[in-house]
Amino acid sequence: MTAAQFLADLEAKPAALRALADRLGAGNPFAAIPSEDIRRVVLVGMGSSRYAAAVAALELRAAGIDAVAEYASAAIGQPPGRETLVVAISASGESAETLDYVGRHVGRSPIVAVTNVASSSLARVADVVVEMVAGVETSGVACRTFQHTGLLLRSLEARLTGIPEDIATLCRLVALASEDLLRRRGEWLPAVLAALDSPAGLFVLAPVERLSSAEQSALMVREGPRRPAVACETGDWVHVDVYLARTLDYRALLYAGSRWDAQALEWLAKRRARIVAVGADVPGTALNVRYTGDDDPDVAVHAETLVGELIAASWWGRR
């Protein structure tokens, strides 16, 4: 597990995304689920799997589907039943908490395994297996698998709503966005690293519809370079994280696009925090990182995390 391996995993994102696009172009991988009797959907996982699940559950509810994302470690949760679809997410298919949760539903609820390992323990107990098609992450860090999970769960939404969505094309657009960020990283990354480098750590903000971007970015900074990093929803920031902005050397990475950006930015400016915005030209920031397709929220939610991941890879390399 090295910074060089992690960077190589990130650089392989465009090719992996196109492989996923080819798979999705051949048909919806969730086609086999018994959607006729399903009344509710429970998405479970840990870490980055849960991050992606929470955003997907929000999208499903917005589409009129009773859906929730749960920590697989929960001792309580949705009771099993044939009307409950359990979507268990684990890149390795061996997460102890996820296997434990699924164990309560085996033979009692329909189970879908979303995993990168078709021969895993999770896959063996599932009724339907959906492969992530992310390839082997040599660093051991869930980066491509996180991205592919989010895109695959869009296919789940299309299956449950019956409303077709061209996720294969979306994968290719995300690949183009990723290529653009990777190709031009020499232009934007050094300045971003300098702007965000603080002994107090990194604070990452994102709208609730893309909160997984902030959570994944903060996780990458903790996991690789072993630096403090905290994620917060942009609107909630003024209620829970604003208190640190005056007392610390506060550096914030803002995934732009929340209805509440201006509110957070007003408080950040008062406290003279240094801010890097991603995906828009935001007044009052130290830098703005733009990329191909960043004006499309569907592209942004699956592509923008690469900014945080490249920051983490760079800091990890220095360590």
C-alpha positions in Angstrom: 0.0 0.0 0.0 2.0 3.0 -1.3 1.3 6.5 -2.7 2.6 5.4 -6.1 0.2 2.5 -6.2 -2.7 4.8 -5.2 -1.8 7.3 -7.9 -1.6 4.5 -10.5 -5.1 3.4 -9.4 -6.4 7.0 -9.9 -4.7 7.2 -13.3 -6.5 4.1 -14.3 -10.0 5.6 -13.7 -10.8 6.6 -17.3 -10.1 3.2 -18.7 -12.0 1.5 -15.9 -15.0 3.8 -16.5 -15.1 2.9 -20.1 -15.0 -0.8 -19.3 -18.0 -0.1 -17.0 -19.7 1.8 -19.8 -19.3 -1.2 -22.1 -20.8 -3.5 -19.4 -23.8 -1.2 -18.9 -24.3 -0.8 -22.6 -25.0 -4.6 -22.7 -27.9 -4.3 -20.3 -28.9 -3.2 -16.8 -27.0 -5.4 -14.3 -30.0 -5.2 -11.9 -32.4 -6.6 -14.4 -32.7 -9.9 -12.5 -34.0 -8.3 -9.2 -37.7 -9.1 -8.4 -38.9 -5.5 -8.4 -42.6 -6.3 -8.7 -42.9 -7.3 -5.0 -40.4 -4.8 -3.6 -41.8 -2.1 -1.3 -38.6 -0.8 0.2 -34.9 -0.7 -0.5 -32.2 -1.0 2.2 -28.6 -0.2 1.0 -26.0 -1.3 3.5 -22.2 -0.9 3.6 -19.3 0.6 5.5 -16.9 3.4 4.7 -17.0 4.6 1.1 -19.6 2.0 0.3 -22.0 3.7 2.7 -21.1 7.1 1.4 -22.2 6.1 -2.1 -25.2 4.4 -0.7 -26.5 7.4 1.2 -26.5 9.6 -2.0 -28.2 6.8 -3.9 -30.9 6.4 -1.2 -31.6 10.2 -1.4 -32.0 9.9 -5.2 -34.3 6.9 -4.8 -36.5 8.7 -2.4 -36.7 11.7 -4.7 -37.9 9.3 -7.4 -40.7 8.1 -5.0 -39.0 4.9 -3.8 -38.9 4.0 -0.1 -35.1 3.7 0.3 -32.6 4.1 3.2 -28.9 3.7 3.6 -27.8 2.0 6.8 -24.5 1.3 8.5 -23.9 -2.4 8.1 -22.6 -2.4 11.7 -26.1 -1.5 13.1 -27.4 -3.9 15.7 -30.9 -2.9 14.6 -32.4 -2.1 11.3 -35.1 -2.9 8.7 -36.6 -6.2 9.6 -36.3 -8.9 6.9 -39.1 -9.7 4.6 -39.9 -10.5 0.9 -40.9 -6.9 0.3 -37.5 -5.5 1.4 -34.7 -5.5 -1.1 -31.3 -5.5 0.6 -28.5 -4.0 -1.5 -25.2 -5.0 0.2 -22.1 -3.1 -1.0 -18.6 -4.3 -0.4 -15.7 -4.0 -2.8 -14.0 -7.0 -1.4 -17.2 -8.8 -0.6 -15.6 -9.7 2.8 -16.5 -6.8 5.0 -17.4 -8.4 8.4 -20.1 -5.9 9.2 -21.8 -6.2 5.9 -21.7 -10.0 6.0 -23.2 -9.9 9.5 -26.0 -7.6 8.4 -26.8 -9.7 5.3 -26.8 -12.9 7.4 -30.0 -11.6 9.1 -31.7 -11.4 5.7 -30.5 -14.6 4.0 -33.5 -16.6 2.9 -35.9 -14.0 4.2 -35.2 -10.9 2.0 -34.0 -10.7 -1.6 -30.3 -9.7 -1.5 -28.2 -8.0 -4.2 -24.5 -8.0 -3.7 -22.6 -5.1 -5.3 -19.0 -6.2 -5.2 -15.7 -6.2 -7.1 -15.1 -9.9 -6.4 -17.6 -12.2 -7.9 -16.2 -15.2 -5.9 -16.5 -13.4 -2.5 -18.4 -14.5 0.6 -21.0 -11.8 0.0 -21.6 -12.9 -3.6 -22.1 -16.5 -2.5 -25.1 -15.6 -0.2 -26.7 -13.1 -2.6 -29.6 -13.7 -4.9 -28.2 -11.3 -7.5 -24.5 -10.3 -8.0 -23.6 -7.0 -9.6 -19.9 -6.7 -10.3 -18.3 -3.3 -10.0 -16.0 -3.9 -13.0 -13.4 -1.6 -11.3 -10.3 -3.8 -11.8 -7.8 -4.6 -9.0 -7.0 -1.6 -6.8 -3.3 -2.3 -6.2 -3.1 0.3 -3.4 -5.9 -1.4 -1.4 -7.7 2.0 -1.3 -11.3 2.1 -2.5 -11.2 4.8 -5.1 -12.4 3.2 -8.4 -14.8 0.9 -6.6 -16.3 3.9 -4.8 -16.8 5.7 -8.2 -18.3 2.6 -9.9 -20.6 1.9 -7.0 -22.2 5.3 -7.4 -22.7 4.8 -11.1 -24.1 1.3 -10.7 -26.6 2.5 -8.1 -27.9 4.9 -10.8 -28.7 1.7 -12.8 -30.6 0.4 -9.8 -32.8 3.5 -9.8 -33.5 3.0 -13.5 -34.5 -0.6 -12.8 -36.8 0.2 -9.9 -38.5 3.2 -11.4 -38.8 1.7 -14.9 -37.5 5.0 -16.3 -34.6 4.4 -18.7 -31.4 6.2 -18.1 -28.3 6.1 -20.2 -25.7 5.3 -17.5 -23.2 4.0 -20.1 -23.0 7.5 -21.6 -22.7 9.0 -18.2 -19.8 6.8 -17.5 -18.0 8.0 -20.6 -18.7 11.6 -19.6 -17.2 11.0 -16.2 -14.2 9.4 -17.9 -13.7 12.6 -20.0 -13.9 14.7 -16.8 -11.4 12.5 -15.0 -9.0 12.6 -18.0 -9.2 16.4 -18.0 -8.4 16.6 -14.3 -5.5 14.1 -14.7 -4.1 15.7 -17.8 -4.1 19.3 -16.4 -3.1 18.4 -12.8 0.3 20.1 -13.3 -1.6 23.4 -13.8 -3.9 23.3 -10.8 -2.7 20.8 -8.2 0.5 22.5 -6.9 -1.4 25.7 -6.1 -4.2 23.8 -4.5 -1.8 21.8 -2.3 -0.2 25.1 -1.1 -3.5 26.7 -0.5 -4.9 23.8 1.6 -1.8 22.8 3.5 -2.4 23.4 7.2 -1.4 21.6 10.5 -5.1 21.9 11.5 -6.1 19.5 8.7 -8.5 19.8 5.8 -12.2 20.6 6.0 -14.3 19.4 3.0 -17.8 20.8 2.2 -20.4 19.5 -0.3 -24.1 19.7 -0.9 -26.2 16.9 0.6 -26.9 15.6 -2.9 -23.1 15.1 -3.4 -22.1 14.6 0.3 -20.3 11.4 -0.7 -17.7 13.6 -2.5 -16.8 15.4 0.7 -16.8 12.2 2.8 -14.7 10.3 0.3 -12.2 13.1 0.0 -11.8 13.4 3.7 -11.4 9.7 4.0 -8.6 9.6 1.4 -6.7 12.3 3.2 -6.9 10.3 6.5 -6.2 6.9 4.9 -3.2 7.8 2.8 -1.3 10.8 4.1 -2.7 10.2 7.6 -3.7 13.8 8.0 -6.8 15.1 9.9 -9.7 15.7 7.5 -13.4 16.3 8.2 -16.4 16.2 5.8 -19.5 18.4 6.3 -22.7 19.1 4.4 -22.6 22.7 3.2 -25.8 23.9 4.7 -25.1 22.1 8.0 -21.7 23.6 8.2 -22.9 26.8 9.8 -24.5 24.7 12.5 -21.8 22.2 13.3 -18.3 23.2 11.9 -18.3 27.0 11.9 -17.0 27.0 15.5 -13.5 25.9 14.5 -13.0 28.3 11.6 -11.9 31.2 13.8 -9.5 29.3 16.1 -7.7 27.1 13.6 -5.6 27.7 10.4 -8.7 26.8 8.6 -8.4 25.5 5.0 -11.6 24.3 3.2 -12.2 22.4 0.0 -15.6 23.3 -1.3 -17.4 21.2 -3.8 -19.6 24.0 -5.2 -23.2 23.9 -6.1 -25.2 23.9 -2.9 -28.1 26.3 -2.4 -26.2 27.3 0.8 -22.8 28.0 -0.6 -23.1 31.8 0.0 -24.1 31.3 3.6 -21.0 29.2 4.3 -18.7 31.4 2.3 -19.9 34.5 4.2 -18.8 32.9 7.5 -15.6 31.6 6.1 -14.7 35.0 4.7 -15.3 36.6 8.2 -12.9 34.1 9.7 -10.3 34.6 6.9 -10.3 30.9 6.0 -8.6 29.9 2.8 -10.9 28.1 0.4 -10.5 26.1 -2.8 -13.7 25.6 -4.8 -14.3 22.8 -7.2 -16.7 22.9 -10.2 -17.5 26.6 -10.3 -15.9 30.0 -10.3 -16.7 31.1 -6.7 -15.9 34.7 -5.6 -13.7 35.1 -2.6 -11.8 31.8 -2.9 -8.1 31.3 -3.2 -8.5 29.1 -6.3 -11.2 27.5 -8.4 -10.7 24.1 -10.0 -12.7 23.6 -13.2 -12.9 20.5 -15.4 -14.8 19.2 -18.4 -18.5 18.6 -17.6 -18.4 20.2 -14.2 -21.6 22.2 -15.0 -23.6 18.9 -15.0 -24.4 17.7 -11.5 -24.7 14.1 -12.7 -21.1 14.2 -13.9 -19.9 16.2 -10.9 -21.1 13.7 -8.3 -19.1 10.9 -9.9 -16.0 12.8 -11.1 -15.2 15.6 -8.6 -13.8 13.4 -5.9 -10.7 12.9 -8.0 -9.6 16.4 -6.9 -9.6 15.3 -3.3 -8.0 12.0 -4.2 -5.1 13.6 -6.1 -4.6 16.0 -3.1 -4.4 12.9 -0.9 -2.0 11.1 -3.3 0.4 14.1 -3.3 0.4 14.5 0.4 0.9 10.8 0.9 3.9 10.9 -1.4 5.5 13.6 0.7 5.0 11.5 3.8 
